[in-house]
Each structure stands twice: as structure tokens, then as C-alpha cells.
């Protein structure tokens, strides 16, 4: 393989993974801890990507988990923005968005899941363990709907 052919090979590497933002609210504490009702848990995902330099991109996976009681009182609300800086070079323009909206979130999700679970546990609640997510099928569904933004609501099991 020539040096020129090697230079044209696709490159994908993780430069940095980090929590960009973390928010936790327990608006009805301390009384909410005395409630024995099971809350309804809702999970939302949002993926965003942006170019920060030539061949270098930041992708942020934001996971929002809220728990509400049947009377609509919020038990807790936690939002974590797990981000990564990725080097993506020599990838065809048509393939760049799928890499950023499928490949990168697949890497970020386990970290976001741990951050969410840890924050909820530290707030005094039973941990919420998020089920695995198939970002490829989410991306394909959104492409069929004509949406370029990657916002998704997930059921909790």
C-alpha cells in the first residue's frame, strides 16, 4: 500500500469523552421520599454533532430521565449531556452524518447511562438502568420521517 493510499484510508478515533452538562432536580424533597407510589419514568434522547476543526467533531448525547407520580408531581428530573471529541477523516460526506448519529452515540451511551444511574442513586432513589439503544434503527426511522435532528423518546422497562 502506498503512502498516498494510506493517507486516504478512513480514520475514526476518540480524542476525548466527557460530561458536558449534568443537572439533577428533586423539586418535592424531602416529602417525596415518603411517597410509596411507583412513578412513571420517561426517557428522552437527543444527539447533536458539530465540526470543531478540520476532521474533528464534537458529538453530544443528551439523556433526560424524569419520574412523575400519578398526581403529576415530579419525583426527579435528571439530564446528562455526555460528549465526545472524535477525529473523523477521509469519510465520504454522505457517510459523515450516520457516523456521527449512530457510531458516536453508541460509544457515548454507556457513559451517559452510568452518569444517569449514579446521579439518581446519589439523589436517594433506586437506580434507573437504561436499556440498550439501537441508534442505527432510531437514525433510520428519523431519516424515513425526514427529520435530521436526532430526538427520541424511549420507553423504560
C-alpha positions as CSV (number, residue, x, y, z in Angstrom):
1,X,0.0,0.0,0.0
2,X,1.4,3.4,-1.0
3,X,1.8,6.3,1.4
4,X,-0.9,8.2,-0.6
5,X,-3.3,5.3,-0.3
6,X,-2.7,5.1,3.4
7,X,-3.4,8.8,3.8
8,X,-6.8,8.3,2.1
9,X,-7.9,5.5,4.5
10,X,-10.9,6.4,6.7
11,X,-9.9,7.5,10.2
12,X,-12.1,7.3,13.3
13,X,-10.7,7.9,16.7
14,X,-11.9,9.0,20.1
15,X,-10.0,12.0,21.3
16,X,-11.8,12.8,24.5
17,X,-15.0,11.7,26.3
18,X,-16.5,13.9,29.0
19,X,-19.7,15.0,30.8
20,X,-20.5,18.4,29.2
21,X,-23.5,19.1,31.5
22,X,-25.3,17.4,34.3
23,X,-28.5,18.5,36.1
24,X,-30.5,16.9,38.8
25,X,-33.7,18.2,40.4
26,X,-35.8,16.8,43.2
27,X,-38.4,19.5,43.5
28,X,-40.5,18.0,46.2
29,X,-37.8,16.8,48.6
30,X,-37.9,15.8,51.3
31,X,-41.6,14.9,51.3
32,X,-41.3,13.0,48.0
33,X,-39.2,10.3,49.8
34,X,-42.2,9.5,52.0
35,X,-44.4,8.6,49.0
36,X,-44.8,4.9,48.3
37,X,-46.3,5.2,44.8
38,X,-44.4,4.0,41.8
39,X,-43.5,6.8,39.5
40,X,-43.9,6.8,35.7
41,X,-40.4,7.1,34.3
42,X,-39.8,8.8,30.9
43,X,-36.6,8.9,28.9
44,X,-35.7,11.2,26.1
45,X,-32.5,11.1,23.9
46,X,-31.1,13.9,21.8
47,X,-27.9,13.7,19.7
48,X,-26.1,16.7,18.2
49,X,-22.9,16.9,16.3
50,X,-20.8,19.8,15.2
51,X,-17.4,20.3,13.4
52,X,-14.8,21.9,15.7
53,X,-11.8,21.7,13.4
54,X,-10.8,20.0,10.1
55,X,-11.7,16.4,10.6
56,X,-12.5,16.9,14.3
57,X,-16.1,16.8,15.6
58,X,-17.9,17.1,18.9
59,X,-20.9,14.8,19.4
60,X,-23.2,15.3,22.4
61,X,-25.7,12.7,23.5
62,X,-28.2,14.2,25.9
63,X,-30.3,11.9,28.0
64,X,-33.2,13.2,30.1
65,X,-34.9,11.0,32.6
66,X,-38.0,12.2,34.5
67,X,-40.1,10.4,37.0
68,X,-43.6,11.6,37.9
69,X,-46.3,10.3,40.2
70,X,-49.9,9.8,39.0
71,X,-50.9,13.2,40.5
72,X,-48.3,14.7,38.2
73,X,-45.8,15.6,40.9
74,X,-42.2,15.3,39.7
75,X,-40.2,12.8,41.7
76,X,-36.9,13.6,40.0
77,X,-35.5,15.0,36.8
78,X,-32.0,14.3,35.6
79,X,-30.3,15.4,32.4
80,X,-26.8,14.4,31.4
81,X,-25.1,15.6,28.3
82,X,-22.3,13.1,27.5
83,X,-20.0,14.4,24.9
84,X,-17.0,13.3,22.9
85,X,-14.5,14.7,20.6
86,X,-13.9,12.4,17.6
87,X,-11.4,12.5,14.8
88,X,-13.3,11.5,11.6
89,X,-11.3,11.9,8.4
90,X,-11.5,10.6,4.8
91,X,-15.1,9.6,5.2
92,X,-17.4,10.4,2.3
93,X,-19.7,13.3,3.0
94,X,-22.8,11.1,2.7
95,X,-21.4,8.8,5.5
96,X,-20.4,11.5,7.9
97,X,-23.9,12.1,9.5
98,X,-24.5,8.4,10.1
99,X,-21.1,8.0,11.7
100,X,-21.9,11.0,14.0
101,X,-25.5,10.0,14.7
102,X,-25.0,6.2,15.1
103,X,-21.4,5.3,15.7
104,X,-20.6,8.1,18.2
105,X,-23.8,7.8,20.3
106,X,-23.1,4.0,20.5
107,X,-19.8,4.9,22.2
108,X,-21.3,7.7,24.4
109,X,-24.4,5.8,25.6
110,X,-22.7,3.5,28.2
111,X,-21.1,6.6,29.8
112,X,-24.3,8.5,29.8
113,X,-26.2,5.5,31.3
114,X,-23.7,5.3,34.1
115,X,-23.9,9.0,34.8
116,X,-27.7,9.0,34.9
117,X,-27.8,6.0,37.2
118,X,-25.2,7.4,39.5
119,X,-27.0,10.8,39.8
120,X,-30.3,9.2,40.6
121,X,-28.7,6.9,43.2
122,X,-26.9,9.9,44.8
123,X,-30.2,11.7,45.0
124,X,-31.5,8.9,47.2
125,X,-33.6,6.9,44.7
126,X,-33.3,3.4,43.3
127,X,-31.1,3.5,40.2
128,X,-32.7,3.7,36.8
129,X,-30.8,1.4,34.4
130,X,-31.4,2.4,30.9
131,X,-32.0,-0.4,28.4
132,X,-29.6,-0.6,25.4
133,X,-30.5,1.7,22.5
134,X,-30.2,0.8,18.8
135,X,-29.1,4.1,17.4
136,X,-29.0,2.7,13.9
137,X,-32.7,1.9,13.8
138,X,-33.5,5.3,15.5
139,X,-31.5,7.1,12.8
140,X,-33.1,5.1,10.0
141,X,-36.6,5.8,11.4
142,X,-35.9,9.5,11.6
143,X,-34.5,9.6,8.1
144,X,-37.8,8.0,6.9
145,X,-39.7,10.7,8.7
146,X,-37.4,13.3,7.0
147,X,-36.0,14.6,10.3
148,X,-32.4,15.5,10.6
149,X,-32.4,16.2,14.3
150,X,-32.0,13.1,16.5
151,X,-34.6,13.5,19.3
152,X,-36.1,10.3,20.6
153,X,-38.4,9.3,23.5
154,X,-37.8,5.8,24.9
155,X,-40.0,3.6,27.0
156,X,-38.5,2.4,30.3
157,X,-38.7,-1.3,31.1
